[in-house]
Amino acid sequence: MAFFLYPHSRTATQTTQTAQSLSPGPARAEVTPPSRFAAQAPSPLRWVSQAWRWLWDQEEPAPKLAPIGEIRKIRAEFHAALMDMQSAKAYQVRYQIEASRSLRELWHLRADVFEIVAENRGEGEAKARVAALNHHFPEGPARSPRESNRSAKVTTW
């Protein structure tokens, strides 16, 4: 009776904690959006490394891939994930992929890719295709079970 009158009583809390502790689920890595700007070495460190190369007459390091080249390759992978989809929404997302200017914009389009593939091929196939796209984006720290349980409380009436 205390449960119905006082939903936040000790009995309700124990029931909620028991249900949460019984729920199986492996911890998964959380994919986070890329930062807006590329990280660079601090300027004194860059100056020292350039001076060291000049003193020892070393060649300049090979230039890194231009970001535009990387984005083109990632766009191609996004297009490949939607290759066999023939719907108005798929064409719209393809246009958005082509118009994207940064890795961060592509990160936001993953949800649309998932939705389209899930509608046409099923959720399992959508998870597999988006997982293949996720390797381009940094992984954030995995949330501990304690943090995920704090976000909400479930009370049954």
C-alpha positions, 0 to 999 in steps of 0.5 A: 500500500505504501508503494501506491500512496508514496511512489518515491518510498523506499520500496519503489526505489528498491524495485527500481534499483533491482530492475536496473541491476538486472538489465543486461547490457555491455558497456559501449563506447560512445561516439562523439562529434569531432571538434570544430578545429584541428588540434595543433601542437603548441607554438613553442613546440612547433618552433623547436621542432622546426629549428631542430630540423633546420640545425640538423638539415633534415627534410620537412616531414611529409605533409598530412592529407588535406582535410578536403581529401579526407572529407571526400573519402568519408563522403564516398563511404556515406554514399556507399552506405546509401547506395541501394536506397531509392527513396525521396528521403535517401536522395535528400540525404545524399544531397546533404552529404554532398553539400557537407563542409566538415566532418562535424556536419557528416557526424550529424547525418549519421542519424538520417543514414540509420533511419533510411537504412532501417526503414528499407533493410532493417535495424540490424543492417542499419546498425552495421552500416552506421558502425562502419561509418563510426570509425571516422569519428572520435570515441568519447569515454564510455559512461559508467553504469552509475552515470547512466542510472542517475539520469532518470528514475522509473516509477510504475504506478 
